[in-house]
Amino acid sequence: MTTAPLRAARPDGLELAVGVGSPLVGDAADGGSLSALRDRVRRFRAVVEEAGR
């Protein structure tokens, strides 16, 4: 499995880089639930945004 980072830039300037083998991606890279991935990302982003305040 590759560990090359996936980068996403948002209009609010928040950038997120995640390795494909990271716990955040979980089993989504192997055909797992994208809904579960979306939920993990939303929770992760909420923590990051709160920490940045």
mmCIF file of the N, C-alpha and C atoms, coordinates in Angstrom:
data_MODEL
# 
_entry.id   MODEL 
# 
loop_
_atom_site.group_PDB 
_atom_site.id 
_atom_site.type_symbol 
_atom_site.label_atom_id 
_atom_site.label_alt_id 
_atom_site.label_comp_id 
_atom_site.label_asym_id 
_atom_site.label_entity_id 
_atom_site.label_seq_id 
_atom_site.pdbx_PDB_ins_code 
_atom_site.Cartn_x 
_atom_site.Cartn_y 
_atom_site.Cartn_z 
_atom_site.occupancy 
_atom_site.B_iso_or_equiv 
_atom_site.pdbx_formal_charge 
_atom_site.auth_seq_id 
_atom_site.auth_comp_id 
_atom_site.auth_asym_id 
_atom_site.auth_atom_id 
_atom_site.pdbx_PDB_model_num 
ATOM 1   N N  . MET A 1 1  ? 0.850   -1.175 0.000  1.00 0.00 ? 1  MET A N  1 
ATOM 2   C CA . MET A 1 1  ? 0.000   0.000  0.000  1.00 0.00 ? 1  MET A CA 1 
ATOM 3   C C  . MET A 1 1  ? 0.896   1.239  0.000  1.00 0.00 ? 1  MET A C  1 
ATOM 4   N N  . THR A 1 2  ? 0.526   2.217  -0.759 1.00 0.00 ? 2  THR A N  1 
ATOM 5   C CA . THR A 1 2  ? 1.299   3.454  -0.845 1.00 0.00 ? 2  THR A CA 1 
ATOM 6   C C  . THR A 1 2  ? 1.031   4.351  0.354  1.00 0.00 ? 2  THR A C  1 
ATOM 7   N N  . THR A 1 3  ? 2.026   5.154  0.698  1.00 0.00 ? 3  THR A N  1 
ATOM 8   C CA . THR A 1 3  ? 1.844   6.112  1.783  1.00 0.00 ? 3  THR A CA 1 
ATOM 9   C C  . THR A 1 3  ? 1.980   7.540  1.272  1.00 0.00 ? 3  THR A C  1 
ATOM 10  N N  . ALA A 1 4  ? 1.875   7.714  -0.049 1.00 0.00 ? 4  ALA A N  1 
ATOM 11  C CA . ALA A 1 4  ? 1.945   9.061  -0.619 1.00 0.00 ? 4  ALA A CA 1 
ATOM 12  C C  . ALA A 1 4  ? 0.782   9.890  -0.091 1.00 0.00 ? 4  ALA A C  1 
ATOM 13  N N  . PRO A 1 5  ? 1.069   11.122 0.331  1.00 0.00 ? 5  PRO A N  1 
ATOM 14  C CA . PRO A 1 5  ? -0.003  11.937 0.920  1.00 0.00 ? 5  PRO A CA 1 
ATOM 15  C C  . PRO A 1 5  ? -1.039  12.379 -0.102 1.00 0.00 ? 5  PRO A C  1 
ATOM 16  N N  . LEU A 1 6  ? -2.248  12.463 0.370  1.00 0.00 ? 6  LEU A N  1 
ATOM 17  C CA . LEU A 1 6  ? -3.360  13.015 -0.395 1.00 0.00 ? 6  LEU A CA 1 
ATOM 18  C C  . LEU A 1 6  ? -3.595  14.407 0.169  1.00 0.00 ? 6  LEU A C  1 
ATOM 19  N N  . ARG A 1 7  ? -3.549  15.423 -0.659 1.00 0.00 ? 7  ARG A N  1 
ATOM 20  C CA . ARG A 1 7  ? -3.715  16.794 -0.185 1.00 0.00 ? 7  ARG A CA 1 
ATOM 21  C C  . ARG A 1 7  ? -5.033  17.350 -0.683 1.00 0.00 ? 7  ARG A C  1 
ATOM 22  N N  . ALA A 1 8  ? -5.686  18.073 0.195  1.00 0.00 ? 8  ALA A N  1 
ATOM 23  C CA . ALA A 1 8  ? -6.937  18.722 -0.166 1.00 0.00 ? 8  ALA A CA 1 
ATOM 24  C C  . ALA A 1 8  ? -6.905  20.150 0.349  1.00 0.00 ? 8  ALA A C  1 
ATOM 25  N N  . ALA A 1 9  ? -7.084  21.098 -0.536 1.00 0.00 ? 9  ALA A N  1 
ATOM 26  C CA . ALA A 1 9  ? -7.136  22.507 -0.138 1.00 0.00 ? 9  ALA A CA 1 
ATOM 27  C C  . ALA A 1 9  ? -8.578  22.978 -0.216 1.00 0.00 ? 9  ALA A C  1 
ATOM 28  N N  . ARG A 1 10 ? -8.975  23.734 0.779  1.00 0.00 ? 10 ARG A N  1 
ATOM 29  C CA . ARG A 1 10 ? -10.337 24.247 0.838  1.00 0.00 ? 10 ARG A CA 1 
ATOM 30  C C  . ARG A 1 10 ? -10.319 25.751 0.659  1.00 0.00 ? 10 ARG A C  1 
ATOM 31  N N  . PRO A 1 11 ? -11.448 26.341 0.296  1.00 0.00 ? 11 PRO A N  1 
ATOM 32  C CA . PRO A 1 11 ? -11.516 27.794 0.148  1.00 0.00 ? 11 PRO A CA 1 
ATOM 33  C C  . PRO A 1 11 ? -11.169 28.539 1.445  1.00 0.00 ? 11 PRO A C  1 
ATOM 34  N N  . ASP A 1 12 ? -11.390 27.893 2.609  1.00 0.00 ? 12 ASP A N  1 
ATOM 35  C CA . ASP A 1 12 ? -11.068 28.555 3.873  1.00 0.00 ? 12 ASP A CA 1 
ATOM 36  C C  . ASP A 1 12 ? -9.582  28.475 4.212  1.00 0.00 ? 12 ASP A C  1 
ATOM 37  N N  . GLY A 1 13 ? -8.785  27.874 3.322  1.00 0.00 ? 13 GLY A N  1 
ATOM 38  C CA . GLY A 1 13 ? -7.341  27.827 3.501  1.00 0.00 ? 13 GLY A CA 1 
ATOM 39  C C  . GLY A 1 13 ? -6.846  26.610 4.260  1.00 0.00 ? 13 GLY A C  1 
ATOM 40  N N  . LEU A 1 14 ? -7.742  25.787 4.785  1.00 0.00 ? 14 LEU A N  1 
ATOM 41  C CA . LEU A 1 14 ? -7.341  24.599 5.523  1.00 0.00 ? 14 LEU A CA 1 
ATOM 42  C C  . LEU A 1 14 ? -6.843  23.552 4.546  1.00 0.00 ? 14 LEU A C  1 
ATOM 43  N N  . GLU A 1 15 ? -5.628  23.065 4.759  1.00 0.00 ? 15 GLU A N  1 
ATOM 44  C CA . GLU A 1 15 ? -5.088  21.988 3.946  1.00 0.00 ? 15 GLU A CA 1 
ATOM 45  C C  . GLU A 1 15 ? -4.909  20.769 4.828  1.00 0.00 ? 15 GLU A C  1 
ATOM 46  N N  . LEU A 1 16 ? -5.137  19.612 4.261  1.00 0.00 ? 16 LEU A N  1 
ATOM 47  C CA . LEU A 1 16 ? -5.023  18.368 4.986  1.00 0.00 ? 16 LEU A CA 1 
ATOM 48  C C  . LEU A 1 16 ? -4.267  17.381 4.126  1.00 0.00 ? 16 LEU A C  1 
ATOM 49  N N  . ALA A 1 17 ? -3.215  16.794 4.682  1.00 0.00 ? 17 ALA A N  1 
ATOM 50  C CA . ALA A 1 17 ? -2.462  15.758 3.983  1.00 0.00 ? 17 ALA A CA 1 
ATOM 51  C C  . ALA A 1 17 ? -2.578  14.478 4.794  1.00 0.00 ? 17 ALA A C  1 
ATOM 52  N N  . VAL A 1 18 ? -2.984  13.415 4.147  1.00 0.00 ? 18 VAL A N  1 
ATOM 53  C CA . VAL A 1 18 ? -3.195  12.139 4.828  1.00 0.00 ? 18 VAL A CA 1 
ATOM 54  C C  . VAL A 1 18 ? -2.554  11.034 4.023  1.00 0.00 ? 18 VAL A C  1 
ATOM 55  N N  . GLY A 1 19 ? -1.777  10.177 4.684  1.00 0.00 ? 19 GLY A N  1 
ATOM 56  C CA . GLY A 1 19 ? -1.211  9.009  4.021  1.00 0.00 ? 19 GLY A CA 1 
ATOM 57  C C  . GLY A 1 19 ? -2.296  7.979  3.773  1.00 0.00 ? 19 GLY A C  1 
ATOM 58  N N  . VAL A 1 20 ? -2.241  7.318  2.639  1.00 0.00 ? 20 VAL A N  1 
ATOM 59  C CA . VAL A 1 20 ? -3.266  6.351  2.273  1.00 0.00 ? 20 VAL A CA 1 
ATOM 60  C C  . VAL A 1 20 ? -3.325  5.195  3.272  1.00 0.00 ? 20 VAL A C  1 
ATOM 61  N N  . GLY A 1 21 ? -2.245  4.893  3.935  1.00 0.00 ? 21 GLY A N  1 
ATOM 62  C CA . GLY A 1 21 ? -2.233  3.814  4.917  1.00 0.00 ? 21 GLY A CA 1 
ATOM 63  C C  . GLY A 1 21 ? -2.592  4.270  6.312  1.00 0.00 ? 21 GLY A C  1 
ATOM 64  N N  . SER A 1 22 ? -3.044  5.494  6.460  1.00 0.00 ? 22 SER A N  1 
ATOM 65  C CA . SER A 1 22 ? -3.320  6.037  7.792  1.00 0.00 ? 22 SER A CA 1 
ATOM 66  C C  . SER A 1 22 ? -4.639  5.513  8.362  1.00 0.00 ? 22 SER A C  1 
ATOM 67  N N  . PRO A 1 23 ? -4.790  5.574  9.692  1.00 0.00 ? 23 PRO A N  1 
ATOM 68  C CA . PRO A 1 23 ? -6.049  5.158  10.312 1.00 0.00 ? 23 PRO A CA 1 
ATOM 69  C C  . PRO A 1 23 ? -7.237  5.989  9.835  1.00 0.00 ? 23 PRO A C  1 
ATOM 70  N N  . LEU A 1 24 ? -6.999  7.223  9.435  1.00 0.00 ? 24 LEU A N  1 
ATOM 71  C CA . LEU A 1 24 ? -8.091  8.059  8.954  1.00 0.00 ? 24 LEU A CA 1 
ATOM 72  C C  . LEU A 1 24 ? -8.729  7.459  7.704  1.00 0.00 ? 24 LEU A C  1 
ATOM 73  N N  . VAL A 1 25 ? -7.910  6.967  6.800  1.00 0.00 ? 25 VAL A N  1 
ATOM 74  C CA . VAL A 1 25 ? -8.423  6.359  5.559  1.00 0.00 ? 25 VAL A CA 1 
ATOM 75  C C  . VAL A 1 25 ? -9.063  5.004  5.861  1.00 0.00 ? 25 VAL A C  1 
ATOM 76  N N  . GLY A 1 26 ? -8.500  4.287  6.827  1.00 0.00 ? 26 GLY A N  1 
ATOM 77  C CA . GLY A 1 26 ? -9.061  2.990  7.219  1.00 0.00 ? 26 GLY A CA 1 
ATOM 78  C C  . GLY A 1 26 ? -9.139  2.027  6.055  1.00 0.00 ? 26 GLY A C  1 
ATOM 79  N N  . ASP A 1 27 ? -10.281 1.370  5.905  1.00 0.00 ? 27 ASP A N  1 
ATOM 80  C CA . ASP A 1 27 ? -10.430 0.375  4.848  1.00 0.00 ? 27 ASP A CA 1 
ATOM 81  C C  . ASP A 1 27 ? -10.973 0.956  3.545  1.00 0.00 ? 27 ASP A C  1 
ATOM 82  N N  . ALA A 1 28 ? -11.167 2.276  3.484  1.00 0.00 ? 28 ALA A N  1 
ATOM 83  C CA . ALA A 1 28 ? -11.724 2.895  2.280  1.00 0.00 ? 28 ALA A CA 1 
ATOM 84  C C  . ALA A 1 28 ? -10.837 2.675  1.059  1.00 0.00 ? 28 ALA A C  1 
ATOM 85  N N  . ALA A 1 29 ? -9.522  2.620  1.256  1.00 0.00 ? 29 ALA A N  1 
ATOM 86  C CA . ALA A 1 29 ? -8.603  2.418  0.132  1.00 0.00 ? 29 ALA A CA 1 
ATOM 87  C C  . ALA A 1 29 ? -8.719  1.019  -0.453 1.00 0.00 ? 29 ALA A C  1 
ATOM 88  N N  . ASP A 1 30 ? -9.270  0.101  0.318  1.00 0.00 ? 30 ASP A N  1 
ATOM 89  C CA . ASP A 1 30 ? -9.440  -1.280 -0.148 1.00 0.00 ? 30 ASP A CA 1 
ATOM 90  C C  . ASP A 1 30 ? -10.889 -1.600 -0.505 1.00 0.00 ? 30 ASP A C  1 
ATOM 91  N N  . GLY A 1 31 ? -11.675 -0.572 -0.793 1.00 0.00 ? 31 GLY A N  1 
ATOM 92  C CA . GLY A 1 31 ? -13.059 -0.788 -1.183 1.00 0.00 ? 31 GLY A CA 1 
ATOM 93  C C  . GLY A 1 31 ? -14.039 -0.731 -0.025 1.00 0.00 ? 31 GLY A C  1 
ATOM 94  N N  . GLY A 1 32 ? -13.581 -0.252 1.118  1.00 0.00 ? 32 GLY A N  1 
ATOM 95  C CA . GLY A 1 32 ? -14.461 -0.139 2.283  1.00 0.00 ? 32 GLY A CA 1 
ATOM 96  C C  . GLY A 1 32 ? -15.470 0.989  2.128  1.00 0.00 ? 32 GLY A C  1 
ATOM 97  N N  . SER A 1 33 ? -16.159 1.257  3.186  1.00 0.00 ? 33 SER A N  1 
ATOM 98  C CA . SER A 1 33 ? -17.242 2.230  3.180  1.00 0.00 ? 33 SER A CA 1 
ATOM 99  C C  . SER A 1 33 ? -16.739 3.668  3.041  1.00 0.00 ? 33 SER A C  1 
ATOM 100 N N  . LEU A 1 34 ? -17.175 4.333  1.988  1.00 0.00 ? 34 LEU A N  1 
ATOM 101 C CA . LEU A 1 34 ? -16.828 5.737  1.819  1.00 0.00 ? 34 LEU A CA 1 
ATOM 102 C C  . LEU A 1 34 ? -17.624 6.610  2.780  1.00 0.00 ? 34 LEU A C  1 
ATOM 103 N N  . SER A 1 35 ? -18.775 6.153  3.192  1.00 0.00 ? 35 SER A N  1 
ATOM 104 C CA . SER A 1 35 ? -19.558 6.895  4.191  1.00 0.00 ? 35 SER A CA 1 
ATOM 105 C C  . SER A 1 35 ? -18.815 6.926  5.514  1.00 0.00 ? 35 SER A C  1 
ATOM 106 N N  . ALA A 1 36 ? -18.218 5.814  5.897  1.00 0.00 ? 36 ALA A N  1 
ATOM 107 C CA . ALA A 1 36 ? -17.430 5.765  7.130  1.00 0.00 ? 36 ALA A CA 1 
ATOM 108 C C  . ALA A 1 36 ? -16.210 6.677  7.012  1.00 0.00 ? 36 ALA A C  1 
ATOM 109 N N  . LEU A 1 37 ? -15.572 6.699  5.838  1.00 0.00 ? 37 LEU A N  1 
ATOM 110 C CA . LEU A 1 37 ? -14.443 7.598  5.609  1.00 0.00 ? 37 LEU A CA 1 
ATOM 111 C C  . LEU A 1 37 ? -14.891 9.048  5.753  1.00 0.00 ? 37 LEU A C  1 
ATOM 112 N N  . ARG A 1 38 ? -16.003 9.396  5.155  1.00 0.00 ? 38 ARG A N  1 
ATOM 113 C CA . ARG A 1 38 ? -16.524 10.761 5.234  1.00 0.00 ? 38 ARG A CA 1 
ATOM 114 C C  . ARG A 1 38 ? -16.783 11.153 6.690  1.00 0.00 ? 38 ARG A C  1 
ATOM 115 N N  . ASP A 1 39 ? -17.355 10.236 7.469  1.00 0.00 ? 39 ASP A N  1 
ATOM 116 C CA . ASP A 1 39 ? -17.617 10.517 8.882  1.00 0.00 ? 39 ASP A CA 1 
ATOM 117 C C  . ASP A 1 39 ? -16.320 10.724 9.667  1.00 0.00 ? 39 ASP A C  1 
ATOM 118 N N  . ARG A 1 40 ? -15.306 9.879  9.401  1.00 0.00 ? 40 ARG A N  1 
ATOM 119 C CA . ARG A 1 40 ? -14.009 10.034 10.089 1.00 0.00 ? 40 ARG A CA 1 
ATOM 120 C C  . ARG A 1 40 ? -13.371 11.368 9.733  1.00 0.00 ? 40 ARG A C  1 
ATOM 121 N N  . VAL A 1 41 ? -13.440 11.741 8.458  1.00 0.00 ? 41 VAL A N  1 
ATOM 122 C CA . VAL A 1 41 ? -12.841 13.008 8.017  1.00 0.00 ? 41 VAL A CA 1 
ATOM 123 C C  . VAL A 1 41 ? -13.559 14.190 8.662  1.00 0.00 ? 41 VAL A C  1 
ATOM 124 N N  . ARG A 1 42 ? -14.868 14.143 8.729  1.00 0.00 ? 42 ARG A N  1 
ATOM 125 C CA . ARG A 1 42 ? -15.617 15.238 9.361  1.00 0.00 ? 42 ARG A CA 1 
ATOM 126 C C  . ARG A 1 42 ? -15.245 15.387 10.826 1.00 0.00 ? 42 ARG A C  1 
ATOM 127 N N  . ARG A 1 43 ? -15.144 14.270 11.548 1.00 0.00 ? 43 ARG A N  1 
ATOM 128 C CA . ARG A 1 43 ? -14.754 14.334 12.965 1.00 0.00 ? 43 ARG A CA 1 
ATOM 129 C C  . ARG A 1 43 ? -13.330 14.853 13.115 1.00 0.00 ? 43 ARG A C  1 
ATOM 130 N N  . PHE A 1 44 ? -12.415 14.373 12.251 1.00 0.00 ? 44 PHE A N  1 
ATOM 131 C CA . PHE A 1 44 ? -11.028 14.807 12.296 1.00 0.00 ? 44 PHE A CA 1 
ATOM 132 C C  . PHE A 1 44 ? -10.917 16.306 12.024 1.00 0.00 ? 44 PHE A C  1 
ATOM 133 N N  . ARG A 1 45 ? -11.614 16.779 11.002 1.00 0.00 ? 45 ARG A N  1 
ATOM 134 C CA . ARG A 1 45 ? -11.563 18.206 10.658 1.00 0.00 ? 45 ARG A CA 1 
ATOM 135 C C  . ARG A 1 45 ? -12.115 19.068 11.777 1.00 0.00 ? 45 ARG A C  1 
ATOM 136 N N  . ALA A 1 46 ? -13.171 18.593 12.445 1.00 0.00 ? 46 ALA A N  1 
ATOM 137 C CA . ALA A 1 46 ? -13.742 19.362 13.557 1.00 0.00 ? 46 ALA A CA 1 
ATOM 138 C C  . ALA A 1 46 ? -12.720 19.512 14.674 1.00 0.00 ? 46 ALA A C  1 
ATOM 139 N N  . VAL A 1 47 ? -11.971 18.456 14.959 1.00 0.00 ? 47 VAL A N  1 
ATOM 140 C CA . VAL A 1 47 ? -10.935 18.526 15.996 1.00 0.00 ? 47 VAL A CA 1 
ATOM 141 C C  . VAL A 1 47 ? -9.827  19.485 15.576 1.00 0.00 ? 47 VAL A C  1 
ATOM 142 N N  . VAL A 1 48 ? -9.383  19.380 14.317 1.00 0.00 ? 48 VAL A N  1 
ATOM 143 C CA . VAL A 1 48 ? -8.320  20.261 13.817 1.00 0.00 ? 48 VAL A CA 1 
ATOM 144 C C  . VAL A 1 48 ? -8.755  21.716 13.844 1.00 0.00 ? 48 VAL A C  1 
ATOM 145 N N  . GLU A 1 49 ? -9.971  21.983 13.402 1.00 0.00 ? 49 GLU A N  1 
ATOM 146 C CA . GLU A 1 49 ? -10.462 23.363 13.383 1.00 0.00 ? 49 GLU A CA 1 
ATOM 147 C C  . GLU A 1 49 ? -10.593 23.918 14.794 1.00 0.00 ? 49 GLU A C  1 
ATOM 148 N N  . GLU A 1 50 ? -11.060 23.113 15.727 1.00 0.00 ? 50 GLU A N  1 
ATOM 149 C CA . GLU A 1 50 ? -11.181 23.556 17.123 1.00 0.00 ? 50 GLU A CA 1 
ATOM 150 C C  . GLU A 1 50 ? -9.801  23.828 17.726 1.00 0.00 ? 50 GLU A C  1 
ATOM 151 N N  . ALA A 1 51 ? -8.845  22.998 17.414 1.00 0.00 ? 51 ALA A N  1 
ATOM 152 C CA . ALA A 1 51 ? -7.485  23.178 17.933 1.00 0.00 ? 51 ALA A CA 1 
ATOM 153 C C  . ALA A 1 51 ? -6.839  24.451 17.403 1.00 0.00 ? 51 ALA A C  1 
ATOM 154 N N  . GLY A 1 52 ? -7.245  24.877 16.202 1.00 0.00 ? 52 GLY A N  1 
ATOM 155 C CA . GLY A 1 52 ? -6.666  26.060 15.582 1.00 0.00 ? 52 GLY A CA 1 
ATOM 156 C C  . GLY A 1 52 ? -7.245  27.361 16.079 1.00 0.00 ? 52 GLY A C  1 
ATOM 157 N N  . ARG A 1 53 ? -8.247  27.300 16.927 1.00 0.00 ? 53 ARG A N  1 
ATOM 158 C CA . ARG A 1 53 ? -8.899  28.538 17.422 1.00 0.00 ? 53 ARG A CA 1 
ATOM 159 C C  . ARG A 1 53 ? -8.151  29.122 18.573 1.00 0.00 ? 53 ARG A C  1 
# 
